[in-house]
Amino acid sequence: MTYYEKFVLLAMLNTNIYLKKGKYFTTGDVYRIYYDMCKFVGEEELSLAAISQKVSKFKMMGIVNANITSRGRGGLTSQIVFIGDPTTLKNAIFRDGKFIRFVIYVPDIKRIYSIQIW
């Protein structure tokens, strides 16, 4: 995987840990965590559309199951669930030295929900 794919996958893993409210989390939730992670390390962020494309790629790879649903005025979103064990994926990403700085990352939930994604 490329650096950005691993970065988005790590954001998805963190979303699964910190923002999962039920059986799934959404693309918007992933973007909020991803945006916060970018600010945490001073990285330039990708667009919501780019994040959605990466989620689709992970679906094709068999890492996640992502069903597209309509949110009315909010638009379309994907309901995302990991197929395998997320812990194994997270450990694999942390083996890449570029991501070790995220071991201590914990999102500020209040700030995350203040992020406008559209």
N, C-alpha and C positions, 0 to 999 in steps of 0.2 A: 504494500500500500504506500501511497505517497504521504508526505508529511501532513498535508491538509486533510486527507482521508482519515488518517489516524487521529488528527485533532478533532474532527467532527465526531468520530466514533467515541473518543474519550468524552466529548460533550454529551453524547447520547447516554453513555454509561453513567455519568454524573447526574444527568436528568433522571435516569432510572432510580438512582439512589435518593436524590433530594427532592424531586418534584412529582414523582409518580403518585397520583391520587387514588387510582383504582387499578384496573387490570392493564392499563396502557398509559402512554404519555403521547403528546402531540408534537408536531413539527415546530409549532410556536414555542413550546416548552424547551425544546432542544435549542432553538435559536437564542432564547433568553440566557440559557446557561453558557452557550457558545460565546455569545457577546460578552458576558461577564468574564469568562476565561480569557478572552482576548485582552480585555482591559487589565486583568490581573497580571499578565506578562508583557503588555505593551505591543501586542501583535495587531496587525491590520485585519479587520474582519471581512468575511465573505458576505454576500447578500443572502437573504432568505431563500431566494430561488436556487442559489448554488447549494445551500444546505439541503433543500428538498431533493435536488438531483443526487446528492451523495446518499441520502436516505434511500432513494430508489435503487442506487447501485448496491447498497448493502442488502436490500431486499433480493435483488437478483443473485447476489453472492450466497444467500441463504443464512445471513447473520441475523436478520430481523424479519418480522412479518409486519407489513405496513398496509393497512386498509385505508383508502381514501374515503373521507366522509365530508358532507356539506355542513357548514356551520351557519348557513343563511347569509346574512350580511357580512359575517366574518370571513366568508370565502371557504375554500376547500382546505382541508388539513389531512394529515395522515395520522392514524392511530397506530402507534408503534409498540411492538412487544419483541423482546429478544427471544430467539429460538433456543439458543444454547445457554450455557452458563456464563453470565456476564463477568464473573470474577476471573475466569480464564482469559477472556479478552483483555480485561484491564491489566492483568499481570503481563500479558504479551506486549501491550503498548508501553508499559513502564520499563521493559527491557531495553527500549530505545532511549538512549541517554538524553535526548531532546525533551522528553516528557517527564523526567524525574522531578522537575520543578512543580508539577501538579500534584505531587503526593500530599502536600499540605493544603491544597485548595479546598476551601469550603465556601460555597456561595452565600452572599448576603441576600436572603430571600426577599426582604422588603424592597431592596434595590432592583432585584430581578423582575419583580412584578411591576415596577415603574417604567421598565423599558418598553418603548413603543416599537412594535414590529411592522406596522404598516402605516 
